[in-house]
């Protein structure tokens, strides 16, 4: 897990909180916490991993065009 840091400039805490939330979402922390909250059957786990891999391949293919 990497460190996430946000600087508060001129005591603008609201802006810093928005930036922090965006960084956490981009890191995928919320998604991992949600998945760990409940039990996932092994078959569902495999299907989810396959869907994620397929999604990554599509994104990579669209970037290479």
PDB file of N, CA, C, O and CB in Angstrom:
ATOM      1  N   UNK A   1       0.839  -1.173   0.000  1.00  0.00           N
ATOM      2  CA  UNK A   1       0.000   0.000   0.000  1.00  0.00           C
ATOM      3  C   UNK A   1       0.886   1.240   0.000  1.00  0.00           C
ATOM      4  O   UNK A   1       1.845   1.323   0.768  1.00  0.00           O
ATOM      5  CB  UNK A   1      -0.956  -0.004   1.212  1.00  0.00           C
ATOM      6  N   UNK A   2       0.572   2.182  -0.844  1.00  0.00           N
ATOM      7  CA  UNK A   2       1.384   3.381  -0.937  1.00  0.00           C
ATOM      8  C   UNK A   2       0.824   4.484  -0.042  1.00  0.00           C
ATOM      9  O   UNK A   2      -0.354   4.476   0.314  1.00  0.00           O
ATOM     10  CB  UNK A   2       1.463   3.858  -2.386  1.00  0.00           C
ATOM     11  N   UNK A   3       1.673   5.414   0.307  1.00  0.00           N
ATOM     12  CA  UNK A   3       1.263   6.530   1.145  1.00  0.00           C
ATOM     13  C   UNK A   3       0.514   7.550   0.303  1.00  0.00           C
ATOM     14  O   UNK A   3       0.899   7.854  -0.826  1.00  0.00           O
ATOM     15  CB  UNK A   3       2.480   7.180   1.833  1.00  0.00           C
ATOM     16  N   UNK A   4      -0.562   8.069   0.874  1.00  0.00           N
ATOM     17  CA  UNK A   4      -1.335   9.110   0.211  1.00  0.00           C
ATOM     18  C   UNK A   4      -1.214  10.369   1.054  1.00  0.00           C
ATOM     19  O   UNK A   4      -1.557  10.367   2.236  1.00  0.00           O
ATOM     20  CB  UNK A   4      -2.837   8.687   0.019  1.00  0.00           C
ATOM     21  N   UNK A   5      -0.728  11.438   0.446  1.00  0.00           N
ATOM     22  CA  UNK A   5      -0.546  12.691   1.157  1.00  0.00           C
ATOM     23  C   UNK A   5      -1.273  13.814   0.432  1.00  0.00           C
ATOM     24  O   UNK A   5      -1.319  13.858  -0.798  1.00  0.00           O
ATOM     25  CB  UNK A   5       0.945  13.019   1.304  1.00  0.00           C
ATOM     26  N   UNK A   6      -1.844  14.729   1.229  1.00  0.00           N
ATOM     27  CA  UNK A   6      -2.522  15.894   0.689  1.00  0.00           C
ATOM     28  C   UNK A   6      -2.065  17.104   1.475  1.00  0.00           C
ATOM     29  O   UNK A   6      -2.041  17.081   2.706  1.00  0.00           O
ATOM     30  CB  UNK A   6      -4.070  15.734   0.746  1.00  0.00           C
ATOM     31  N   UNK A   7      -1.706  18.151   0.773  1.00  0.00           N
ATOM     32  CA  UNK A   7      -1.301  19.395   1.446  1.00  0.00           C
ATOM     33  C   UNK A   7      -2.508  20.302   1.610  1.00  0.00           C
ATOM     34  O   UNK A   7      -3.317  20.453   0.695  1.00  0.00           O
ATOM     35  CB  UNK A   7      -0.183  20.123   0.651  1.00  0.00           C
ATOM     36  N   UNK A   8      -2.618  20.903   2.788  1.00  0.00           N
ATOM     37  CA  UNK A   8      -3.668  21.882   3.049  1.00  0.00           C
ATOM     38  C   UNK A   8      -3.054  23.265   2.835  1.00  0.00           C
ATOM     39  O   UNK A   8      -2.129  23.670   3.539  1.00  0.00           O
ATOM     40  CB  UNK A   8      -4.264  21.727   4.509  1.00  0.00           C
ATOM     41  N   UNK A   9      -3.591  23.971   1.852  1.00  0.00           N
ATOM     42  CA  UNK A   9      -3.078  25.288   1.511  1.00  0.00           C
ATOM     43  C   UNK A   9      -4.052  26.351   2.008  1.00  0.00           C
ATOM     44  O   UNK A   9      -5.246  26.290   1.715  1.00  0.00           O
ATOM     45  CB  UNK A   9      -2.852  25.416  -0.016  1.00  0.00           C
ATOM     46  N   UNK A  10      -3.548  27.314   2.751  1.00  0.00           N
ATOM     47  CA  UNK A  10      -4.322  28.442   3.280  1.00  0.00           C
ATOM     48  C   UNK A  10      -5.529  27.976   4.086  1.00  0.00           C
ATOM     49  O   UNK A  10      -6.605  28.564   3.982  1.00  0.00           O
ATOM     50  CB  UNK A  10      -4.784  29.343   2.141  1.00  0.00           C
ATOM     51  N   UNK A  11      -5.364  26.933   4.883  1.00  0.00           N
ATOM     52  CA  UNK A  11      -6.410  26.393   5.754  1.00  0.00           C
ATOM     53  C   UNK A  11      -7.695  26.035   5.010  1.00  0.00           C
ATOM     54  O   UNK A  11      -8.779  26.105   5.588  1.00  0.00           O
ATOM     55  CB  UNK A  11      -6.725  27.386   6.836  1.00  0.00           C
ATOM     56  N   UNK A  12      -7.589  25.654   3.738  1.00  0.00           N
ATOM     57  CA  UNK A  12      -8.748  25.247   2.945  1.00  0.00           C
ATOM     58  C   UNK A  12      -8.933  23.740   3.103  1.00  0.00           C
ATOM     59  O   UNK A  12      -8.527  22.952   2.249  1.00  0.00           O
ATOM     60  CB  UNK A  12      -8.573  25.639   1.437  1.00  0.00           C
ATOM     61  N   UNK A  13      -9.557  23.365   4.217  1.00  0.00           N
ATOM     62  CA  UNK A  13      -9.717  21.952   4.549  1.00  0.00           C
ATOM     63  C   UNK A  13     -10.695  21.247   3.617  1.00  0.00           C
ATOM     64  O   UNK A  13     -10.507  20.074   3.294  1.00  0.00           O
ATOM     65  CB  UNK A  13     -10.184  21.808   5.981  1.00  0.00           C
ATOM     66  N   UNK A  14     -11.736  21.951   3.182  1.00  0.00           N
ATOM     67  CA  UNK A  14     -12.730  21.344   2.289  1.00  0.00           C
ATOM     68  C   UNK A  14     -12.083  20.895   0.971  1.00  0.00           C
ATOM     69  O   UNK A  14     -12.346  19.794   0.487  1.00  0.00           O
ATOM     70  CB  UNK A  14     -13.877  22.342   2.005  1.00  0.00           C
ATOM     71  N   UNK A  15     -11.259  21.734   0.415  1.00  0.00           N
ATOM     72  CA  UNK A  15     -10.583  21.388  -0.842  1.00  0.00           C
ATOM     73  C   UNK A  15      -9.632  20.220  -0.632  1.00  0.00           C
ATOM     74  O   UNK A  15      -9.538  19.331  -1.478  1.00  0.00           O
ATOM     75  CB  UNK A  15      -9.816  22.601  -1.401  1.00  0.00           C
ATOM     76  N   UNK A  16      -8.920  20.222   0.501  1.00  0.00           N
ATOM     77  CA  UNK A  16      -7.998  19.127   0.797  1.00  0.00           C
ATOM     78  C   UNK A  16      -8.755  17.810   0.960  1.00  0.00           C
ATOM     79  O   UNK A  16      -8.273  16.764   0.526  1.00  0.00           O
ATOM     80  CB  UNK A  16      -7.190  19.436   2.068  1.00  0.00           C
ATOM     81  N   UNK A  17      -9.928  17.852   1.577  1.00  0.00           N
ATOM     82  CA  UNK A  17     -10.728  16.634   1.749  1.00  0.00           C
ATOM     83  C   UNK A  17     -11.209  16.105   0.398  1.00  0.00           C
ATOM     84  O   UNK A  17     -11.215  14.895   0.172  1.00  0.00           O
ATOM     85  CB  UNK A  17     -11.934  16.906   2.672  1.00  0.00           C
ATOM     86  N   UNK A  18     -11.613  17.006  -0.500  1.00  0.00           N
ATOM     87  CA  UNK A  18     -12.045  16.572  -1.836  1.00  0.00           C
ATOM     88  C   UNK A  18     -10.890  15.920  -2.589  1.00  0.00           C
ATOM     89  O   UNK A  18     -11.067  14.897  -3.250  1.00  0.00           O
ATOM     90  CB  UNK A  18     -12.599  17.767  -2.644  1.00  0.00           C
ATOM     91  N   UNK A  19      -9.716  16.516  -2.485  1.00  0.00           N
ATOM     92  CA  UNK A  19      -8.540  15.954  -3.164  1.00  0.00           C
ATOM     93  C   UNK A  19      -8.188  14.587  -2.588  1.00  0.00           C
ATOM     94  O   UNK A  19      -7.864  13.659  -3.329  1.00  0.00           O
ATOM     95  CB  UNK A  19      -7.334  16.908  -3.039  1.00  0.00           C
ATOM     96  N   UNK A  20      -8.254  14.468  -1.258  1.00  0.00           N
ATOM     97  CA  UNK A  20      -7.960  13.188  -0.601  1.00  0.00           C
ATOM     98  C   UNK A  20      -8.936  12.111  -1.044  1.00  0.00           C
ATOM     99  O   UNK A  20      -8.531  10.989  -1.349  1.00  0.00           O
ATOM    100  CB  UNK A  20      -8.007  13.342   0.924  1.00  0.00           C
ATOM    101  N   UNK A  21     -10.219  12.447  -1.080  1.00  0.00           N
ATOM    102  CA  UNK A  21     -11.229  11.475  -1.490  1.00  0.00           C
ATOM    103  C   UNK A  21     -10.983  11.013  -2.923  1.00  0.00           C
ATOM    104  O   UNK A  21     -11.113   9.827  -3.228  1.00  0.00           O
ATOM    105  CB  UNK A  21     -12.636  12.076  -1.359  1.00  0.00           C
ATOM    106  N   UNK A  22     -10.630  11.949  -3.798  1.00  0.00           N
ATOM    107  CA  UNK A  22     -10.352  11.606  -5.192  1.00  0.00           C
ATOM    108  C   UNK A  22      -9.140  10.686  -5.308  1.00  0.00           C
ATOM    109  O   UNK A  22      -9.150   9.734  -6.088  1.00  0.00           O
ATOM    110  CB  UNK A  22     -10.124  12.876  -6.014  1.00  0.00           C
ATOM    111  N   UNK A  23      -8.089  10.974  -4.526  1.00  0.00           N
ATOM    112  CA  UNK A  23      -6.894  10.129  -4.555  1.00  0.00           C
ATOM    113  C   UNK A  23      -7.200   8.724  -4.048  1.00  0.00           C
ATOM    114  O   UNK A  23      -6.698   7.743  -4.597  1.00  0.00           O
ATOM    115  CB  UNK A  23      -5.777  10.758  -3.716  1.00  0.00           C
ATOM    116  N   UNK A  24      -8.017   8.621  -3.006  1.00  0.00           N
ATOM    117  CA  UNK A  24      -8.379   7.313  -2.460  1.00  0.00           C
ATOM    118  C   UNK A  24      -9.197   6.531  -3.475  1.00  0.00           C
ATOM    119  O   UNK A  24      -8.997   5.327  -3.634  1.00  0.00           O
ATOM    120  CB  UNK A  24      -9.164   7.468  -1.142  1.00  0.00           C
ATOM    121  N   UNK A  25     -10.122   7.204  -4.168  1.00  0.00           N
ATOM    122  CA  UNK A  25     -10.918   6.518  -5.187  1.00  0.00           C
ATOM    123  C   UNK A  25     -10.041   6.031  -6.327  1.00  0.00           C
ATOM    124  O   UNK A  25     -10.210   4.908  -6.803  1.00  0.00           O
ATOM    125  CB  UNK A  25     -12.010   7.441  -5.726  1.00  0.00           C
ATOM    126  N   UNK A  26      -9.111   6.856  -6.768  1.00  0.00           N
ATOM    127  CA  UNK A  26      -8.217   6.460  -7.855  1.00  0.00           C
ATOM    128  C   UNK A  26      -7.313   5.306  -7.447  1.00  0.00           C
ATOM    129  O   UNK A  26      -6.948   4.480  -8.283  1.00  0.00           O
ATOM    130  CB  UNK A  26      -7.372   7.644  -8.300  1.00  0.00           C
ATOM    131  N   UNK A  27      -6.953   5.242  -6.184  1.00  0.00           N
ATOM    132  CA  UNK A  27      -6.120   4.168  -5.675  1.00  0.00           C
ATOM    133  C   UNK A  27      -6.897   2.853  -5.579  1.00  0.00           C
ATOM    134  O   UNK A  27      -6.298   1.778  -5.608  1.00  0.00           O
ATOM    135  CB  UNK A  27      -5.557   4.545  -4.313  1.00  0.00           C
ATOM    136  N   UNK A  28      -8.226   2.933  -5.466  1.00  0.00           N
ATOM    137  CA  UNK A  28      -9.058   1.742  -5.375  1.00  0.00           C
ATOM    138  C   UNK A  28      -9.260   1.254  -3.954  1.00  0.00           C
ATOM    139  O   UNK A  28      -9.694   0.120  -3.751  1.00  0.00           O
ATOM    140  CB  UNK A  28      -8.460   0.652  -6.189  1.00  0.00           C
ATOM    141  N   UNK A  29      -8.958   2.079  -2.971  1.00  0.00           N
ATOM    142  CA  UNK A  29      -9.080   1.671  -1.573  1.00  0.00           C
ATOM    143  C   UNK A  29     -10.525   1.412  -1.193  1.00  0.00           C
ATOM    144  O   UNK A  29     -10.815   0.419  -0.526  1.00  0.00           O
ATOM    145  CB  UNK A  29      -8.490   2.729  -0.659  1.00  0.00           C
ATOM    146  N   UNK A  30     -11.441   2.283  -1.603  1.00  0.00           N
ATOM    147  CA  UNK A  30     -12.861   2.104  -1.276  1.00  0.00           C
ATOM    148  C   UNK A  30     -13.379   0.784  -1.841  1.00  0.00           C
ATOM    149  O   UNK A  30     -14.128   0.062  -1.184  1.00  0.00           O
ATOM    150  CB  UNK A  30     -13.698   3.282  -1.821  1.00  0.00           C
ATOM    151  N   UNK A  31     -12.971   0.489  -3.050  1.00  0.00           N
ATOM    152  CA  UNK A  31     -13.424  -0.743  -3.710  1.00  0.00           C
ATOM    153  C   UNK A  31     -12.928  -1.984  -2.956  1.00  0.00           C
ATOM    154  O   UNK A  31     -13.679  -2.939  -2.753  1.00  0.00           O
ATOM    155  CB  UNK A  31     -12.930  -0.780  -5.176  1.00  0.00           C
ATOM    156  N   UNK A  32     -11.646  -1.955  -2.542  1.00  0.00           N
ATOM    157  CA  UNK A  32     -11.093  -3.096  -1.806  1.00  0.00           C
ATOM    158  C   UNK A  32     -11.772  -3.270  -0.456  1.00  0.00           C
ATOM    159  O   UNK A  32     -12.043  -4.396  -0.039  1.00  0.00           O
ATOM    160  CB  UNK A  32      -9.590  -2.924  -1.610  1.00  0.00           C
ATOM    161  N   UNK A  33     -12.045  -2.176   0.225  1.00  0.00           N
ATOM    162  CA  UNK A  33     -12.724  -2.268   1.522  1.00  0.00           C
ATOM    163  C   UNK A  33     -14.126  -2.841   1.369  1.00  0.00           C
ATOM    164  O   UNK A  33     -14.565  -3.653   2.183  1.00  0.00           O
ATOM    165  CB  UNK A  33     -12.792  -0.891   2.190  1.00  0.00           C
ATOM    166  N   UNK A  34     -14.824  -2.414   0.324  1.00  0.00           N
ATOM    167  CA  UNK A  34     -16.169  -2.915   0.076  1.00  0.00           C
ATOM    168  C   UNK A  34     -16.156  -4.422  -0.199  1.00  0.00           C
ATOM    169  O   UNK A  34     -17.034  -5.148   0.266  1.00  0.00           O
ATOM    170  CB  UNK A  34     -16.802  -2.167  -1.100  1.00  0.00           C
ATOM    171  N   UNK A  35     -15.161  -4.885  -0.954  1.00  0.00           N
ATOM    172  CA  UNK A  35     -15.065  -6.306  -1.267  1.00  0.00           C
ATOM    173  C   UNK A  35     -14.732  -7.135  -0.026  1.00  0.00           C
ATOM    174  O   UNK A  35     -15.214  -8.259   0.117  1.00  0.00           O
ATOM    175  CB  UNK A  35     -14.011  -6.534  -2.344  1.00  0.00           C
ATOM    176  N   UNK A  36     -13.912  -6.585   0.867  1.00  0.00           N
ATOM    177  CA  UNK A  36     -13.507  -7.323   2.063  1.00  0.00           C
ATOM    178  C   UNK A  36     -14.590  -7.332   3.140  1.00  0.00           C
ATOM    179  O   UNK A  36     -14.513  -8.099   4.101  1.00  0.00           O
ATOM    180  CB  UNK A  36     -12.236  -6.727   2.627  1.00  0.00           C
ATOM    181  N   UNK A  37     -15.596  -6.478   2.974  1.00  0.00           N
ATOM    182  CA  UNK A  37     -16.637  -6.359   3.998  1.00  0.00           C
ATOM    183  C   UNK A  37     -17.468  -7.638   4.109  1.00  0.00           C
ATOM    184  O   UNK A  37     -17.909  -7.998   5.200  1.00  0.00           O
ATOM    185  CB  UNK A  37     -17.551  -5.171   3.687  1.00  0.00           C
ATOM    186  N   UNK A  38     -17.679  -8.315   2.998  1.00  0.00           N
ATOM    187  CA  UNK A  38     -18.507  -9.519   3.022  1.00  0.00           C
ATOM    188  C   UNK A  38     -17.800 -10.667   2.304  1.00  0.00           C
ATOM    189  O   UNK A  38     -16.844 -10.456   1.558  1.00  0.00           O
ATOM    190  CB  UNK A  38     -19.880  -9.245   2.374  1.00  0.00           C
ATOM    191  N   UNK A  39     -18.285 -11.875   2.541  1.00  0.00           N
ATOM    192  CA  UNK A  39     -17.694 -13.073   1.945  1.00  0.00           C
ATOM    193  C   UNK A  39     -18.013 -13.120   0.460  1.00  0.00           C
ATOM    194  O   UNK A  39     -19.122 -12.792   0.039  1.00  0.00           O
ATOM    195  CB  UNK A  39     -18.207 -14.352   2.648  1.00  0.00           C
ATOM    196  N   UNK A  40     -17.036 -13.528  -0.320  1.00  0.00           N
ATOM    197  CA  UNK A  40     -17.209 -13.686  -1.756  1.00  0.00           C
ATOM    198  C   UNK A  40     -16.898 -15.132  -2.125  1.00  0.00           C
ATOM    199  O   UNK A  40     -15.813 -15.641  -1.844  1.00  0.00           O
ATOM    200  CB  UNK A  40     -16.299 -12.698  -2.546  1.00  0.00           C
ATOM    201  N   UNK A  41     -17.868 -15.782  -2.758  1.00  0.00           N
ATOM    202  CA  UNK A  41     -17.667 -17.175  -3.137  1.00  0.00           C
ATOM    203  C   UNK A  41     -16.512 -17.281  -4.128  1.00  0.00           C
ATOM    204  O   UNK A  41     -16.278 -16.360  -4.911  1.00  0.00           O
ATOM    205  CB  UNK A  41     -18.958 -17.771  -3.741  1.00  0.00           C
ATOM    206  N   UNK A  42     -15.786 -18.409  -4.098  1.00  0.00           N
ATOM    207  CA  UNK A  42     -14.652 -18.573  -5.015  1.00  0.00           C
ATOM    208  C   UNK A  42     -15.034 -18.422  -6.489  1.00  0.00           C
ATOM    209  O   UNK A  42     -14.261 -17.874  -7.274  1.00  0.00           O
ATOM    210  CB  UNK A  42     -14.024 -19.925  -4.803  1.00  0.00           C
ATOM    211  N   UNK A  43     -16.220 -18.903  -6.869  1.00  0.00           N
ATOM    212  CA  UNK A  43     -16.637 -18.770  -8.266  1.00  0.00           C
ATOM    213  C   UNK A  43     -16.887 -17.303  -8.619  1.00  0.00           C
ATOM    214  O   UNK A  43     -16.557 -16.865  -9.721  1.00  0.00           O
ATOM    215  CB  UNK A  43     -17.906 -19.605  -8.531  1.00  0.00           C
ATOM    216  N   UNK A  44     -17.466 -16.547  -7.689  1.00  0.00           N
ATOM    217  CA  UNK A  44     -17.684 -15.121  -7.922  1.00  0.00           C
ATOM    218  C   UNK A  44     -16.360 -14.378  -7.996  1.00  0.00           C
ATOM    219  O   UNK A  44     -16.203 -13.447  -8.786  1.00  0.00           O
ATOM    220  CB  UNK A  44     -18.562 -14.523  -6.820  1.00  0.00           C
ATOM    221  N   UNK A  45     -15.416 -14.794  -7.174  1.00  0.00           N
ATOM    222  CA  UNK A  45     -14.082 -14.188  -7.169  1.00  0.00           C
ATOM    223  C   UNK A  45     -13.414 -14.375  -8.524  1.00  0.00           C
ATOM    224  O   UNK A  45     -12.861 -13.430  -9.087  1.00  0.00           O
ATOM    225  CB  UNK A  45     -13.207 -14.798  -6.052  1.00  0.00           C
ATOM    226  N   UNK A  46     -13.466 -15.605  -9.048  1.00  0.00           N
ATOM    227  CA  UNK A  46     -12.863 -15.888 -10.352  1.00  0.00           C
ATOM    228  C   UNK A  46     -13.536 -15.071 -11.455  1.00  0.00           C
ATOM    229  O   UNK A  46     -12.859 -14.501 -12.310  1.00  0.00           O
ATOM    230  CB  UNK A  46     -12.957 -17.390 -10.672  1.00  0.00           C
ATOM    231  N   UNK A  47     -14.873 -15.017 -11.435  1.00  0.00           N
ATOM    232  CA  UNK A  47     -15.601 -14.263 -12.452  1.00  0.00           C
ATOM    233  C   UNK A  47     -15.254 -12.778 -12.397  1.00  0.00           C
ATOM    234  O   UNK A  47     -15.078 -12.138 -13.434  1.00  0.00           O
ATOM    235  CB  UNK A  47     -17.105 -14.456 -12.277  1.00  0.00           C
ATOM    236  N   UNK A  48     -15.156 -12.238 -11.194  1.00  0.00           N
ATOM    237  CA  UNK A  48     -14.824 -10.827 -11.038  1.00  0.00           C
ATOM    238  C   UNK A  48     -13.415 -10.544 -11.561  1.00  0.00           C
ATOM    239  O   UNK A  48     -13.185  -9.553 -12.254  1.00  0.00           O
ATOM    240  CB  UNK A  48     -14.940 -10.408  -9.562  1.00  0.00           C
ATOM    241  N   UNK A  49     -12.474 -11.433 -11.220  1.00  0.00           N
ATOM    242  CA  UNK A  49     -11.099 -11.260 -11.689  1.00  0.00           C
ATOM    243  C   UNK A  49     -11.033 -11.316 -13.216  1.00  0.00           C
ATOM    244  O   UNK A  49     -10.295 -10.544 -13.829  1.00  0.00           O
ATOM    245  CB  UNK A  49     -10.184 -12.337 -11.078  1.00  0.00           C
ATOM    246  N   UNK A  50     -11.794 -12.217 -13.835  1.00  0.00           N
ATOM    247  CA  UNK A  50     -11.818 -12.317 -15.294  1.00  0.00           C
ATOM    248  C   UNK A  50     -12.387 -11.042 -15.921  1.00  0.00           C
ATOM    249  O   UNK A  50     -11.859 -10.545 -16.916  1.00  0.00           O
ATOM    250  CB  UNK A  50     -12.645 -13.538 -15.733  1.00  0.00           C
ATOM    251  N   UNK A  51     -13.477 -10.511 -15.330  1.00  0.00           N
ATOM    252  CA  UNK A  51     -14.071  -9.272 -15.838  1.00  0.00           C
ATOM    253  C   UNK A  51     -13.090  -8.109 -15.723  1.00  0.00           C
ATOM    254  O   UNK A  51     -12.967  -7.300 -16.643  1.00  0.00           O
ATOM    255  CB  UNK A  51     -15.367  -8.947 -15.079  1.00  0.00           C
ATOM    256  N   UNK A  52     -12.390  -8.027 -14.584  1.00  0.00           N
ATOM    257  CA  UNK A  52     -11.417  -6.953 -14.396  1.00  0.00           C
ATOM    258  C   UNK A  52     -10.284  -7.055 -15.408  1.00  0.00           C
ATOM    259  O   UNK A  52      -9.845  -6.041 -15.952  1.00  0.00           O
ATOM    260  CB  UNK A  52     -10.853  -6.986 -12.974  1.00  0.00           C
ATOM    261  N   UNK A  53      -9.807  -8.276 -15.667  1.00  0.00           N
ATOM    262  CA  UNK A  53      -8.730  -8.481 -16.633  1.00  0.00           C
ATOM    263  C   UNK A  53      -9.198  -8.084 -18.033  1.00  0.00           C
ATOM    264  O   UNK A  53      -8.456  -7.451 -18.784  1.00  0.00           O
ATOM    265  CB  UNK A  53      -8.255  -9.954 -16.618  1.00  0.00           C
ATOM    266  N   UNK A  54     -10.417  -8.455 -18.378  1.00  0.00           N
ATOM    267  CA  UNK A  54     -10.971  -8.114 -19.685  1.00  0.00           C
ATOM    268  C   UNK A  54     -11.091  -6.595 -19.820  1.00  0.00           C
ATOM    269  O   UNK A  54     -10.788  -6.033 -20.873  1.00  0.00           O
ATOM    270  CB  UNK A  54     -12.352  -8.790 -19.887  1.00  0.00           C
ATOM    271  N   UNK A  55     -11.528  -5.947 -18.766  1.00  0.00           N
ATOM    272  CA  UNK A  55     -11.657  -4.489 -18.780  1.00  0.00           C
ATOM    273  C   UNK A  55     -10.295  -3.822 -18.961  1.00  0.00           C
ATOM    274  O   UNK A  55     -10.163  -2.869 -19.729  1.00  0.00           O
ATOM    275  CB  UNK A  55     -12.319  -3.996 -17.482  1.00  0.00           C
ATOM    276  N   UNK A  56      -9.281  -4.326 -18.252  1.00  0.00           N
ATOM    277  CA  UNK A  56      -7.934  -3.777 -18.387  1.00  0.00           C
ATOM    278  C   UNK A  56      -7.408  -3.949 -19.811  1.00  0.00           C
ATOM    279  O   UNK A  56      -6.760  -3.051 -20.350  1.00  0.00           O
ATOM    280  CB  UNK A  56      -6.983  -4.448 -17.390  1.00  0.00           C
ATOM    281  N   UNK A  57      -7.692  -5.122 -20.429  1.00  0.00           N
ATOM    282  CA  UNK A  57      -7.241  -5.368 -21.800  1.00  0.00           C
ATOM    283  C   UNK A  57      -7.906  -4.405 -22.783  1.00  0.00           C
ATOM    284  O   UNK A  57      -7.253  -3.902 -23.698  1.00  0.00           O
ATOM    285  CB  UNK A  57      -7.534  -6.818 -22.205  1.00  0.00           C
ATOM    286  N   UNK A  58      -9.212  -4.148 -22.595  1.00  0.00           N
ATOM    287  CA  UNK A  58      -9.919  -3.229 -23.480  1.00  0.00           C
ATOM    288  C   UNK A  58      -9.352  -1.822 -23.356  1.00  0.00           C
ATOM    289  O   UNK A  58      -9.170  -1.130 -24.358  1.00  0.00           O
ATOM    290  CB  UNK A  58     -11.420  -3.227 -23.165  1.00  0.00           C
ATOM    291  N   UNK A  59      -9.075  -1.402 -22.132  1.00  0.00           N
ATOM    292  CA  UNK A  59      -8.518  -0.066 -21.913  1.00  0.00           C
ATOM    293  C   UNK A  59      -7.139   0.042 -22.554  1.00  0.00           C
ATOM    294  O   UNK A  59      -6.827   1.039 -23.206  1.00  0.00           O
ATOM    295  CB  UNK A  59      -8.434   0.250 -20.404  1.00  0.00           C
ATOM    296  N   UNK A  60      -6.311  -0.993 -22.367  1.00  0.00           N
ATOM    297  CA  UNK A  60      -4.970  -0.986 -22.949  1.00  0.00           C
ATOM    298  C   UNK A  60      -5.044  -0.967 -24.475  1.00  0.00           C
ATOM    299  O   UNK A  60      -4.259  -0.280 -25.129  1.00  0.00           O
ATOM    300  CB  UNK A  60      -4.169  -2.211 -22.469  1.00  0.00           C
ATOM    301  N   UNK A  61      -5.983  -1.718 -25.037  1.00  0.00           N
ATOM    302  CA  UNK A  61      -6.132  -1.762 -26.489  1.00  0.00           C
ATOM    303  C   UNK A  61      -6.576  -0.412 -27.040  1.00  0.00           C
ATOM    304  O   UNK A  61      -6.125   0.007 -28.106  1.00  0.00           O
ATOM    305  CB  UNK A  61      -7.133  -2.844 -26.888  1.00  0.00           C
ATOM    306  N   UNK A  62      -7.455   0.265 -26.316  1.00  0.00           N
ATOM    307  CA  UNK A  62      -7.922   1.569 -26.791  1.00  0.00           C
ATOM    308  C   UNK A  62      -6.818   2.618 -26.693  1.00  0.00           C
ATOM    309  O   UNK A  62      -6.790   3.557 -27.489  1.00  0.00           O
ATOM    310  CB  UNK A  62      -9.149   2.022 -25.990  1.00  0.00           C
ATOM    311  N   UNK A  63      -5.917   2.474 -25.737  1.00  0.00           N
ATOM    312  CA  UNK A  63      -4.804   3.416 -25.607  1.00  0.00           C
ATOM    313  C   UNK A  63      -3.752   3.209 -26.697  1.00  0.00           C
ATOM    314  O   UNK A  63      -3.065   4.155 -27.084  1.00  0.00           O
ATOM    315  CB  UNK A  63      -4.158   3.276 -24.233  1.00  0.00           C
ATOM    316  N   UNK A  64      -3.624   1.972 -27.194  1.00  0.00           N
ATOM    317  CA  UNK A  64      -2.609   1.665 -28.193  1.00  0.00           C
ATOM    318  C   UNK A  64      -3.014   2.063 -29.607  1.00  0.00           C
ATOM    319  O   UNK A  64      -2.192   1.986 -30.520  1.00  0.00           O
ATOM    320  CB  UNK A  64      -2.298   0.204 -28.159  1.00  0.00           C
ATOM    321  N   UNK A  65      -4.234   2.478 -29.806  1.00  0.00           N
ATOM    322  CA  UNK A  65      -4.686   2.829 -31.158  1.00  0.00           C
ATOM    323  C   UNK A  65      -4.089   4.082 -31.634  1.00  0.00           C
ATOM    324  O   UNK A  65      -4.368   4.513 -32.753  1.00  0.00           O
ATOM    325  CB  UNK A  65      -6.156   2.947 -31.216  1.00  0.00           C
TER     326      UNK A  65
END
